Amino acid sequence: MARIPTKDEILAWISENPTQSNKRDIAKAFGIKGAARIDLKRLLKELAEEGHLEKRRKTYRDPESLPPVSVLQVTEPNADGDLFARPLEWQGDGPEPAILLVLREADPALGPGDRILARLAKVKADDHAYEGRLIRRIGTNPRRVLGVFRKYSEGGRILPIDKGADREWRVAPDATYGARDGELVEAEQAGPKDRMGLPSARIVRRLGDPSEPKAVSLIAIHQQGIPDVFPDDAIAEADAMKPADIKGREDLTDLPLITIDPSDARDHDDACFAQADPDPKNEGGHIIWVAIADVAHYIRPGSALDREARNRGNSTYFPDRVVPMLPDRLSGDLCSLHEGVPRACIAVAMQITAKGEKIGHRFTRALMKSPASLHYEEVQDAIDGQPNARTAPLLDDVLKPLYAAYESLTKARAARQPLDLDLPERQIVLDDNGHVTSVAFKDRLDAHKLIEEFMVLANVAAAETLIQKKQPLLFRVHEEPNPEKLDALRETAGTAGLTLAKGQVLKTAHLNRLLHDAAGTDFAEQINMATLRSMTQAYYGPQNFGHFGLALKAYAHFTSPIRRYADLIVHRALVSAHGWGKDGLTLEDANALEETGKHISDTERRSMVAERDTTDRYLAAFLSDRIGAELAGRISGIQRFGAFVRLDETGADGLIPVRSLGSEFFHFDGDEQTLQGADTGFTLGLGQRVTVRLAEAVPVTGGLMLELIEADGKAPKRGPVSRRRGGPVRRKSNASAKKRKVSRKRR
């Protein structure tokens, strides 16, 4: 009788013979016959249960190894131009292995995102574990879904996490990627719909437990496709960097340039200083210095760091983490203007009048050493008469001159009339475990406004200098609203008893007058939100069309090159314009500004969506233990399917479905933005005060479902509701109800 092999012997043989992995092949290799096959079957089952082997139909294979023929997805090439791929069927617990693609001359060109079938060979190399040869391309960019996997006897289902998704995806038994029940997964469409109308999916990545607090931002990162792992060559470049020295730079180390940031900031990319202008011709004027980290010195065009920074476009900020544009060696160290250490910078000295008008400026490439890294609250406390040990020595010579210059700038701002929206920013506070402890609205201190005004002035100076020197650059463009959006804003203003004049060239001053008239009324938030929605989306481009919102003729982003690629482009343009070195804007980059501008405008919007969705999910998690609670809010939007409510306490948005409003049919009036009951005339409209009951809070989607208790003190008609088609019984309405208009008075 043949000896039954050990588990280690079976695993070793399967590893060496991946194409002969069914039970018959294994039995033949070890000379196992007859009843001994039962013992072999038991061993294989134990290995599968222990996770060492995966059973695929009638074959077994080591989950820590890839099959000889695998489906791959092509990734970005490395610094040497070598093309790599990642497996889409990795079953192991460790990191997925890197695969170097070895292409023949006759093979088609492949790019990132392409899906291919390849033949693999295991190799021993420092940066990859397999070499792959193309068999055929099998399609690119299939439809993706992010959701929670539910395991069944025959595969499983994926419940998408998108708020609007109402259909599950079916996963075949051999397409689960080893996912466990309840795990958050990423999947791609794998075939046509089944007989139940469900699309088929193949799981391609496991993302862990969706109930873990830190999964909230992870969901957004993967859902929006935000790169969150730096390539090895980019990290290697960053780690090899050395601090810049004084060579070729102006020495500003004796100038008390201080940084003022949030209390939890890890990096400091801007510093400032102000003093009275000594020029007797500019009585009451000021000299304002703004110094920005010289990122262009470290990130050279065409380098691995440059490619990755452009790919990311910008940093993305979540309550529990930051996905940075640059590795920490740069963003948190060499390019951060830390207190007491020499740092390379590009600085601008701006001369302003007592009325805040800029009458001159000059740029310099310099070396600085900040005497203090302060945060907004302690700076404001010092000015308000409560200095601490850090701010007291700086109060008279540094902080008070900053505020004096800021006072002058406020006069120029008042004359310029930039758009003055009042939209408080929410702050989500987490504990050490990532759970939400509180949701509040951030205070807007003069210290915040001071830094904002200084940065705007520096950005204007950068744009003006590059225009004057005829140097290509990326502008920050904000075009004026289109007529259709303005008409919608006028209609919204009309429902609140307010007016936005028509028939004149629109200026921000006109919008500010509307916002001022709405201030203090029940419609203040509604008008602010409607005004924001009427604005066009700001973008980056090489053509200067001005910045409508800031009421500026030319504007460029210069002040945050650590976190925005657009600012790095402007820094390089300044280097070229002044002849400061060979690390300026290349001809290739100058010719690609249109494409670069579009790309980083897209990445900016991607980050905004990810940040907003993460906030919604955290708010839903915060409210999930208050199901049934009564909450106050205001109607912020009306749609045919229901009313959106912004809750007072948290600023969270929830939906009152029209089907929950009772037994009568509700008419939707898009012009008036109302839902009106056909029988009673009970009406929901923008800006109404409501009391609602929290019916459902789903952290994984960020969705909040509400039940209306009363609106403006009145309760809706209650009665039986038909659930057919998810809505109330449709009734014929009388003509008067159909034509009834809502008279809304200003309050």
HELIX and SHEET records of a PDB file:
HELIX    1   1 LYS A    7  GLU A   16  1                                  10    
HELIX    2   2 LYS A   23  ALA A   29  1                                   7    
HELIX    3   3 ALA A   36  GLU A   49  1                                  14    
HELIX    4   4 PRO A  173  ALA A  175  5                                   3    
HELIX    5   5 ALA A  215  GLN A  223  1                                   9    
HELIX    6   6 ASP A  232  ASP A  239  1                                   8    
HELIX    7   7 PRO A  280  ASN A  282  5                                   3    
HELIX    8   8 VAL A  295  HIS A  297  5                                   3    
HELIX    9   9 ALA A  304  ARG A  312  1                                   9    
HELIX   10  10 ASP A  328  ARG A  329  1                                   2    
HELIX   11  11 LEU A  330  LEU A  334  3                                   5    
HELIX   12  12 TYR A  376  ILE A  383  1                                   8    
HELIX   13  13 ALA A  392  LEU A  394  5                                   3    
HELIX   14  14 LEU A  395  LEU A  399  3                                   5    
HELIX   15  15 LYS A  400  ARG A  416  1                                  17    
HELIX   16  16 ASP A  446  GLN A  468  1                                  23    
HELIX   17  17 PRO A  483  THR A  495  1                                  13    
HELIX   18  18 THR A  508  ALA A  518  1                                  11    
HELIX   19  19 ALA A  524  SER A  534  1                                  11    
HELIX   20  20 TYR A  565  HIS A  578  1                                  14    
HELIX   21  21 LEU A  587  ASN A  591  1                                   5    
HELIX   22  22 LEU A  593  LEU A  623  1                                  31    
HELIX   23  23 SER A  624  ARG A  626  5                                   3    
HELIX   24  24 VAL A  658  SER A  660  5                                   3    
HELIX   25  25 ARG A  724  GLY A  726  5                                   3    
HELIX   26  26 ALA A  735  LYS A  739  1                                   5    
SHEET    1   A 2 GLU A  54  ARG A  56  0                                        
SHEET    2   A 2 THR A  59  ARG A  61 -1                                        
SHEET    1   B 6 VAL A  69  VAL A  74  0                                        
SHEET    2   B 6 PHE A  84  PRO A  87 -1                                        
SHEET    3   B 6 ILE A  99  LEU A 101 -1                                        
SHEET    4   B 6 TYR A 130  THR A 140  1                                        
SHEET    5   B 6 ASP A 114  LYS A 122 -1                                        
SHEET    6   B 6 VAL A  69  VAL A  74 -1                                        
SHEET    1   C 6 ARG A 144  TYR A 152  0                                        
SHEET    2   C 6 GLY A 155  PRO A 160 -1                                        
SHEET    3   C 6 TRP A 169  VAL A 171 -1                                        
SHEET    4   C 6 SER A 200  GLY A 208  1                                        
SHEET    5   C 6 LEU A 184  GLY A 191 -1                                        
SHEET    6   C 6 ARG A 144  TYR A 152 -1                                        
SHEET    1   D 5 GLU A 250  LEU A 252  0                                        
SHEET    2   D 5 LYS A 358  LYS A 369  1                                        
SHEET    3   D 5 PRO A 342  ILE A 352 -1                                        
SHEET    4   D 5 HIS A 286  ALA A 293 -1                                        
SHEET    5   D 5 ASP A 270  ALA A 276 -1                                        
SHEET    1   E 2 THR A 259  ASP A 261  0                                        
SHEET    2   E 2 SER A 373  HIS A 375  1                                        
SHEET    1   F 2 THR A 316  TYR A 317  0                                        
SHEET    2   F 2 VAL A 322  VAL A 323 -1                                        
SHEET    1   G 2 ARG A 426  LEU A 430  0                                        
SHEET    2   G 2 VAL A 436  PHE A 441 -1                                        
SHEET    1   H 2 PHE A 475  VAL A 477  0                                        
SHEET    2   H 2 TYR A 539  GLY A 541 -1                                        
SHEET    1   I 5 ASP A 653  PRO A 657  0                                        
SHEET    2   I 5 GLY A 642  LEU A 647 -1                                        
SHEET    3   I 5 GLU A 630  GLN A 639 -1                                        
SHEET    4   I 5 ARG A 689  VAL A 698 -1                                        
SHEET    5   I 5 GLY A 703  ALA A 711 -1                                        
SHEET    1   J 3 PHE A 666  ASP A 669  0                                        
SHEET    2   J 3 THR A 674  GLY A 677 -1                                        
SHEET    3   J 3 THR A 683  GLY A 685 -1                                        
END                                                                             
